[in-house]
Amino acid sequence: HYWNKQYGNRAYLLGGAVIGSSNDVSAVYYNPALLTASDRPNLTVAGNAYHATAITLTNALGEELDFESTTVGALPSIVAGEIPIGDRRHHRLAYSLLFRHDFNVTLEQRGTTVIAGLPDEAFVRGKLEENLNEIWTGLSYAQRLGSSMSIGASLYATYRTHRSRQAVSAEAETTTEFGIVTARDDFDYYQIGMLGKLGVGGLSGAWCYGLTVTTPTVRLAGTGATSIDRVAVIGTLDGSELATFILSDYQGDLPSNYRSPFSVGAGVAFTAASTTFHLAAEWFADVADYQLLDAAPVVDDDTGISVDIDLVTGSREVLNWA
């Protein structure tokens, strides 16, 4: 789902169904060709609306031990305006700053479950923290082609940061044995890139329409780090038997390689009397699994156990519509 954030009052109220009917400076994001639809120069400084986000990871720590979180926060905003470049009847130029992604969540859970290798039912604790932010800033240009059609393009520089921390611990004990296991995985990265959006839009009687194409992000710079910690201690309470396993590693200054999807959007609006009907959809291509951070495997010298700590991600094909 890529349409969870909207920009401008009209787009908020229409759920983003303005690819073919945006008539203000928020067209820099929805369809740059429609910058020509506004009759006068305008500036948008979006006010904040508030939203609630509920997240559940089913059986994250075991049977009926879900990660759950509900947060309330401000939606991302936009600052955009037109830059005078002469005859507005034929050309439009605009700037924009978009707070494209702002996702910060902490998920926690605790309870009891059975874990292989521990002597009895274990008490487990788990915590997941995710902090993702992305900002776009750029310029947009639109050109009229006759009286009823326009083309346009937006070129954005992007800055993305993502940090994740996952930690799990488990403890079990009987009258003769005990076991303790802890695991922690962290990664963080930043990436600077560029992407473009091309658009066409126009009017035909009571109809207005728009088509857009958005390119994947082209990486310009970025690095990240990943780390792992594993500790297991299992033994008898009298100390006659004790087995330990410790694996820890940190790798930094790894080139980041985040990939955003290619997308195609289309929208129409039809006006009948005093009522206008809006419809829009955008297809986002899948991104096959890839290595965002490519780290060397970590090998325990005593046991020969190897753990891969690459950051591998991807995204599925999505169709958003409203």
Kinemage of the C-alpha trace (Angstrom):
@kinemage 1
@onewidth
@group {chain A} dominant
@subgroup {mainchain}
@vectorlist {calphas} color= white
{ca his a 1} P 0.000 0.000 0.000
{ca tyr a 2} L 1.696 3.183 -1.228
{ca trp a 3} L -1.230 5.620 -0.934
{ca asn a 4} L -1.290 5.895 2.846
{ca lys a 5} L -0.071 9.523 2.666
{ca gln a 6} L -1.810 12.353 0.817
{ca tyr a 7} L -0.826 15.962 0.108
{ca gly a 8} L -3.147 18.957 0.041
{ca asn a 9} L -6.714 19.319 1.293
{ca arg a 10} L -8.354 18.169 -1.932
{ca ala a 11} L -6.264 15.004 -2.149
{ca tyr a 12} L -6.938 14.233 1.540
{ca leu a 13} L -10.693 14.429 0.998
{ca leu a 14} L -10.593 12.375 -2.230
{ca gly a 15} L -8.241 9.684 -0.926
{ca gly a 16} L -5.606 10.509 -3.525
{ca ala a 17} L -7.951 10.155 -6.532
{ca val a 18} L -6.545 13.288 -8.217
{ca ile a 19} L -4.113 11.897 -10.817
{ca gly a 20} L -6.462 13.214 -13.483
{ca ser a 21} L -7.970 16.170 -11.634
{ca ser a 22} L -5.417 17.915 -9.411
{ca asn a 23} L -5.871 21.670 -9.801
{ca asp a 24} L -3.375 23.120 -7.343
{ca val a 25} L 0.361 22.993 -6.709
{ca ser a 26} L 0.114 19.517 -5.147
{ca ala a 27} L 0.152 18.347 -8.784
{ca val a 28} L 3.955 18.330 -8.428
{ca tyr a 29} L 3.421 14.947 -6.717
{ca tyr a 30} L 0.216 13.575 -8.275
{ca asn a 31} L 0.677 14.634 -11.903
{ca pro a 32} L 3.072 17.459 -12.839
{ca ala a 33} L 1.291 18.029 -16.159
{ca leu a 34} L -1.704 19.397 -14.224
{ca leu a 35} L 0.279 22.342 -12.855
{ca thr a 36} L -1.231 24.215 -15.802
{ca ala a 37} L -4.766 23.620 -14.446
{ca ser a 38} L -4.457 26.398 -11.851
{ca asp a 39} L -5.486 29.878 -13.023
{ca arg a 40} L -3.308 31.766 -10.575
{ca pro a 41} L 0.021 31.242 -8.777
{ca asn a 42} L -0.357 29.415 -5.489
{ca leu a 43} L 1.618 28.254 -2.490
{ca thr a 44} L 0.842 25.175 -0.427
{ca val a 45} L 2.005 24.728 3.130
{ca ala a 46} L 0.001 21.722 4.279
{ca gly a 47} L -1.376 21.665 7.777
{ca asn a 48} L -1.115 18.490 9.808
{ca ala a 49} L -3.902 15.946 9.986
{ca tyr a 50} L -3.687 13.106 12.492
{ca his a 51} L -3.883 9.414 11.833
{ca ala a 52} L -3.888 6.188 13.843
{ca thr a 53} L -1.786 3.179 12.809
{ca ala a 54} L -2.447 -0.316 14.146
{ca ile a 55} L 0.112 -3.082 13.475
{ca thr a 56} L -0.073 -6.777 14.408
{ca leu a 57} L 2.556 -9.475 13.754
{ca thr a 58} L 0.727 -12.732 14.425
{ca asn a 59} L 2.584 -15.363 16.485
{ca ala a 60} L 5.774 -13.298 16.437
{ca leu a 61} L 7.136 -15.026 19.549
{ca gly a 62} L 5.085 -18.213 19.491
{ca glu a 63} L 1.516 -19.459 19.564
{ca glu a 64} L -0.839 -16.553 20.468
{ca leu a 65} L 2.134 -14.285 21.270
{ca asp a 66} L 1.589 -11.434 18.832
{ca phe a 67} L 3.456 -8.163 18.429
{ca glu a 68} L 0.893 -5.350 18.574
{ca ser a 69} L 1.138 -1.580 18.451
{ca thr a 70} L -1.238 1.366 17.960
{ca thr a 71} L 0.185 4.827 17.390
{ca val a 72} L -1.259 8.247 16.640
{ca gly a 73} L 0.806 10.781 14.710
{ca ala a 74} L 0.800 13.667 12.275
{ca leu a 75} L 0.594 12.954 8.573
{ca pro a 76} L 3.525 14.099 6.427
{ca ser a 77} L 3.243 17.592 4.974
{ca ile a 78} L 4.174 19.365 1.768
{ca val a 79} L 5.673 22.760 1.084
{ca ala a 80} L 5.320 23.726 -2.580
{ca gly a 81} L 5.018 26.841 -4.672
{ca glu a 82} L 5.204 28.198 -8.179
{ca ile a 83} L 8.303 29.910 -9.583
{ca pro a 84} L 7.452 32.706 -12.099
{ca ile a 85} L 9.025 32.037 -15.512
{ca gly a 86} L 7.150 34.351 -17.881
{ca asp a 87} L 3.940 33.558 -19.724
{ca arg a 88} L 1.911 31.313 -17.367
{ca arg a 89} L -0.488 30.384 -20.149
{ca his a 90} L 2.101 28.059 -21.657
{ca his a 91} L 4.705 27.179 -19.000
{ca arg a 92} L 4.716 26.452 -15.271
{ca leu a 93} L 7.659 25.811 -12.942
{ca ala a 94} L 7.291 24.802 -9.294
{ca tyr a 95} L 9.368 23.643 -6.325
{ca ser a 96} L 8.354 21.205 -3.603
{ca leu a 97} L 9.477 19.553 -0.396
{ca leu a 98} L 7.629 16.354 0.523
{ca phe a 99} L 7.836 14.394 3.750
{ca arg a 100} L 7.175 11.167 1.896
{ca his a 101} L 7.599 8.535 4.621
{ca asp a 102} L 7.516 8.909 8.396
{ca phe a 103} L 7.107 5.515 10.085
{ca asn a 104} L 8.200 5.056 13.703
{ca val a 105} L 6.872 2.139 15.720
{ca thr a 106} L 7.798 -0.020 18.710
{ca leu a 107} L 6.272 -3.509 19.130
{ca glu a 108} L 6.643 -5.502 22.355
{ca gln a 109} L 5.320 -8.778 23.757
{ca arg a 110} L 6.025 -11.240 26.553
{ca gly a 111} L 4.625 -14.609 27.556
{ca thr a 112} L 5.408 -18.322 27.686
{ca thr a 113} L 6.018 -20.790 24.873
{ca val a 114} L 8.000 -23.929 24.071
{ca ile a 115} L 11.415 -23.372 22.469
{ca ala a 116} L 13.444 -26.269 21.090
{ca gly a 117} L 16.614 -26.899 23.126
{ca leu a 118} L 15.376 -25.352 26.377
{ca pro a 119} L 14.512 -27.726 29.235
{ca asp a 120} L 10.924 -26.554 29.832
{ca glu a 121} L 8.322 -24.022 28.745
{ca ala a 122} L 10.156 -20.726 28.447
{ca phe a 123} L 9.317 -17.196 29.446
{ca val a 124} L 10.024 -15.012 26.403
{ca arg a 125} L 10.301 -11.292 25.771
{ca gly a 126} L 10.436 -9.653 22.362
{ca lys a 127} L 10.839 -6.115 21.071
{ca leu a 128} L 10.908 -4.664 17.555
{ca glu a 129} L 11.707 -1.019 16.792
{ca glu a 130} L 11.401 0.479 13.295
{ca asn a 131} L 12.283 4.061 12.319
{ca leu a 132} L 11.869 4.960 8.644
{ca asn a 133} L 11.948 8.465 7.194
{ca glu a 134} L 12.154 9.704 3.608
{ca ile a 135} L 12.156 13.242 2.203
{ca trp a 136} L 11.772 14.309 -1.438
{ca thr a 137} L 12.712 17.736 -2.750
{ca gly a 138} L 12.757 18.893 -6.352
{ca leu a 139} L 11.477 20.906 -9.272
{ca ser a 140} L 8.501 20.363 -11.583
{ca tyr a 141} L 7.813 21.755 -15.036
{ca ala a 142} L 4.632 21.711 -17.145
{ca gln a 143} L 4.070 22.728 -20.771
{ca arg a 144} L 0.748 23.248 -22.535
{ca leu a 145} L 0.177 21.419 -25.842
{ca gly a 146} L -2.685 23.361 -27.329
{ca ser a 147} L -5.725 24.417 -25.322
{ca ser a 148} L -6.731 21.079 -23.807
{ca met a 149} L -3.574 19.037 -23.075
{ca ser a 150} L -0.378 19.437 -21.053
{ca ile a 151} L 2.734 17.427 -20.331
{ca gly a 152} L 4.961 17.725 -17.283
{ca ala a 153} L 7.810 16.236 -15.293
{ca ser a 154} L 9.072 16.287 -11.706
{ca leu a 155} L 12.657 15.516 -10.765
{ca tyr a 156} L 13.235 14.708 -7.098
{ca ala a 157} L 16.286 14.237 -4.930
{ca thr a 158} L 15.493 11.753 -2.159
{ca tyr a 159} L 16.984 11.199 1.277
{ca arg a 160} L 16.008 7.992 3.084
{ca thr a 161} L 17.006 6.696 6.531
{ca his a 162} L 15.964 3.375 8.062
{ca arg a 163} L 16.883 1.880 11.413
{ca ser a 164} L 15.654 -1.412 12.864
{ca arg a 165} L 16.293 -3.225 16.145
{ca gln a 166} L 14.979 -6.707 16.975
{ca ala a 167} L 15.621 -8.375 20.328
{ca val a 168} L 14.336 -11.647 21.812
{ca ser a 169} L 15.215 -13.366 25.083
{ca ala a 170} L 14.010 -16.672 26.545
{ca glu a 171} L 14.533 -18.280 29.959
{ca ala a 172} L 13.522 -21.756 31.164
{ca glu a 173} L 14.208 -23.726 34.330
{ca thr a 174} L 13.342 -27.073 35.916
{ca thr a 175} L 14.399 -28.519 39.268
{ca thr a 176} L 17.662 -29.716 37.690
{ca glu a 177} L 18.284 -27.721 34.478
{ca phe a 178} L 18.173 -24.182 33.146
{ca gly a 179} L 18.522 -22.457 29.807
{ca ile a 180} L 18.932 -18.842 28.668
{ca val a 181} L 18.898 -17.644 25.070
{ca thr a 182} L 19.175 -14.071 23.758
{ca ala a 183} L 19.217 -12.827 20.176
{ca arg a 184} L 19.538 -9.336 18.761
{ca asp a 185} L 19.670 -8.087 15.143
{ca asp a 186} L 20.223 -4.434 14.213
{ca phe a 187} L 20.645 -2.542 10.977
{ca asp a 188} L 20.618 1.061 9.866
{ca tyr a 189} L 21.370 2.883 6.636
{ca tyr a 190} L 20.907 6.115 4.756
{ca gln a 191} L 20.651 6.645 1.028
{ca ile a 192} L 20.579 9.650 -1.281
{ca gly a 193} L 18.987 9.135 -4.666
{ca met a 194} L 16.980 10.626 -7.498
{ca leu a 195} L 13.706 9.704 -9.185
{ca gly a 196} L 11.425 11.217 -11.795
{ca lys a 197} L 7.708 11.428 -12.494
{ca leu a 198} L 6.352 12.086 -15.994
{ca gly a 199} L 2.763 13.093 -16.625
{ca val a 200} L 0.208 14.013 -19.239
{ca gly a 201} L -3.204 15.507 -18.571
{ca gly a 202} L -6.023 17.350 -20.232
{ca leu a 203} L -9.692 18.172 -20.687
{ca ser a 204} L -12.282 16.748 -23.040
{ca gly a 205} L -15.768 18.136 -22.552
{ca ala a 206} L -17.010 17.192 -19.090
{ca trp a 207} L -14.047 14.866 -18.593
{ca cys a 208} L -10.531 15.530 -17.341
{ca tyr a 209} L -7.834 12.886 -17.331
{ca gly a 210} L -4.225 12.189 -16.404
{ca leu a 211} L -1.534 9.542 -16.878
{ca thr a 212} L 1.746 9.272 -14.940
{ca val a 213} L 4.900 7.181 -14.902
{ca thr a 214} L 7.258 7.176 -11.889
{ca thr a 215} L 10.789 5.826 -12.217
{ca pro a 216} L 12.604 3.674 -9.651
{ca thr a 217} L 15.098 5.462 -7.417
{ca val a 218} L 18.597 5.860 -8.808
{ca arg a 219} L 21.189 5.559 -6.031
{ca leu a 220} L 23.673 8.414 -5.700
{ca ala a 221} L 25.257 7.702 -2.307
{ca gly a 222} L 24.607 5.863 0.922
{ca thr a 223} L 26.042 3.523 3.525
{ca gly a 224} L 24.776 1.365 6.346
{ca ala a 225} L 25.684 -1.081 9.087
{ca thr a 226} L 24.398 -4.391 10.375
{ca ser a 227} L 25.083 -6.319 13.576
{ca ile a 228} L 24.182 -9.584 15.267
{ca asp a 229} L 24.406 -10.962 18.814
{ca arg a 230} L 23.561 -14.538 19.836
{ca val a 231} L 24.073 -15.977 23.324
{ca ala a 232} L 22.908 -19.371 24.615
{ca val a 233} L 23.681 -20.912 27.999
{ca ile a 234} L 22.244 -24.322 28.919
{ca gly a 235} L 23.268 -26.443 31.885
{ca thr a 236} L 22.447 -28.120 35.176
{ca leu a 237} L 21.747 -26.204 38.361
{ca asp a 238} L 24.513 -28.021 40.235
{ca gly a 239} L 27.052 -26.860 37.636
{ca ser a 240} L 28.103 -30.349 36.558
{ca glu a 241} L 27.203 -29.638 32.907
{ca leu a 242} L 27.339 -26.337 31.069
{ca ala a 243} L 27.137 -25.512 27.350
{ca thr a 244} L 27.596 -22.001 26.001
{ca phe a 245} L 27.364 -20.428 22.565
{ca ile a 246} L 28.293 -16.810 21.813
{ca leu a 247} L 28.274 -15.172 18.393
{ca ser a 248} L 28.669 -11.437 17.904
{ca asp a 249} L 29.604 -9.269 14.930
{ca tyr a 250} L 29.282 -5.719 13.573
{ca gln a 251} L 29.918 -4.614 9.995
{ca gly a 252} L 29.785 -0.938 9.023
{ca asp a 253} L 30.409 1.311 6.017
{ca leu a 254} L 28.487 -1.077 3.763
{ca pro a 255} L 27.107 0.473 0.548
{ca ser a 256} L 23.314 0.776 0.737
{ca asn a 257} L 21.257 -0.233 -2.282
{ca tyr a 258} L 17.589 0.599 -1.630
{ca arg a 259} L 15.294 0.119 -4.648
{ca ser a 260} L 11.872 1.697 -5.087
{ca pro a 261} L 9.312 0.315 -7.562
{ca phe a 262} L 8.413 1.519 -11.038
{ca ser a 263} L 4.798 2.699 -11.166
{ca val a 264} L 2.119 3.755 -13.660
{ca gly a 265} L -0.917 5.797 -12.671
{ca ala a 266} L -4.139 6.950 -14.356
{ca gly a 267} L -7.071 9.045 -13.280
{ca val a 268} L -10.261 10.618 -14.608
{ca ala a 269} L -12.930 12.988 -13.340
{ca phe a 270} L -16.385 13.615 -14.757
{ca thr a 271} L -18.546 16.616 -13.954
{ca ala a 272} L -22.330 16.416 -14.188
{ca ala a 273} L -24.222 19.546 -13.147
{ca ser a 274} L -22.694 20.525 -9.795
{ca thr a 275} L -21.217 17.095 -8.963
{ca thr a 276} L -17.798 15.759 -9.953
{ca phe a 277} L -16.883 12.083 -9.810
{ca his a 278} L -13.196 11.159 -9.382
{ca leu a 279} L -11.440 7.851 -10.022
{ca ala a 280} L -7.725 7.038 -9.973
{ca ala a 281} L -5.468 3.984 -9.788
{ca glu a 282} L -1.732 3.363 -9.668
{ca trp a 283} L 0.093 0.099 -10.301
{ca phe a 284} L 3.409 -0.484 -8.541
{ca ala a 285} L 5.685 -3.177 -9.964
{ca asp a 286} L 7.187 -5.813 -7.709
{ca val a 287} L 10.806 -5.552 -6.621
{ca ala a 288} L 12.405 -9.009 -6.488
{ca asp a 289} L 14.317 -9.850 -3.307
{ca tyr a 290} L 17.721 -8.184 -3.293
{ca gln a 291} L 20.574 -7.340 -0.900
{ca leu a 292} L 20.095 -3.850 0.481
{ca leu a 293} L 23.193 -4.292 2.664
{ca asp a 294} L 25.712 -6.930 1.560
{ca ala a 295} L 27.620 -8.185 4.616
{ca ala a 296} L 30.073 -11.057 4.979
{ca pro a 297} L 28.783 -14.211 6.747
{ca val a 298} L 29.618 -14.569 10.441
{ca val a 299} L 31.232 -17.900 11.400
{ca asp a 300} L 31.643 -19.276 14.935
{ca asp a 301} L 35.181 -20.660 15.267
{ca asp a 302} L 34.239 -23.391 17.750
{ca thr a 303} L 31.150 -24.879 16.117
{ca gly a 304} L 31.579 -23.799 12.491
{ca ile a 305} L 28.047 -22.395 12.522
{ca ser a 306} L 27.653 -19.684 9.854
{ca val a 307} L 25.052 -16.927 10.047
{ca asp a 308} L 24.233 -14.638 7.100
{ca ile a 309} L 23.622 -11.055 8.267
{ca asp a 310} L 22.873 -9.470 4.883
{ca leu a 311} L 19.838 -7.193 4.806
{ca val a 312} L 17.612 -8.781 2.143
{ca thr a 313} L 14.326 -7.151 1.177
{ca gly a 314} L 11.870 -6.725 -1.684
{ca ser a 315} L 8.279 -5.683 -2.346
{ca arg a 316} L 5.229 -7.213 -3.985
{ca glu a 317} L 3.251 -5.844 -6.898
{ca val a 318} L 0.464 -3.533 -5.664
{ca leu a 319} L -2.539 -1.807 -7.255
{ca asn a 320} L -3.842 1.181 -5.287
{ca trp a 321} L -7.089 2.838 -6.352
{ca ala a 322} L -9.687 5.263 -5.082
